[in-house]
């Protein structure tokens, strides 16, 4: 019984919650949807560039416009960001 209680709390639970979410690349996110950045799958240079732009894991964003092929315009608060297809494929998000 104790092992079941341990699974319901602590870091194991957050890992389970993450795996149950509908995670997809930003390139596939629907226009108008509110999403949260879950992970960035690039190298150090890519991650530094995205962070220097003002985006980080955990941020809530909204897809404003998506071009066929994967490039997107997103909004975080009042700020808008245009991201190319390669960047959007490396950013994983989940619907809120």
Secondary structure, 3 states (H helix, E strand, C coil): CHHHHHHHCCHHHHHHHHHHCCEEEHHHCCCCCEEEEEEECCCHHHHHHHHHHCCCCCCEEEEEEECCCCCEEEEECCEEEEECHHHHHHEEEEEC
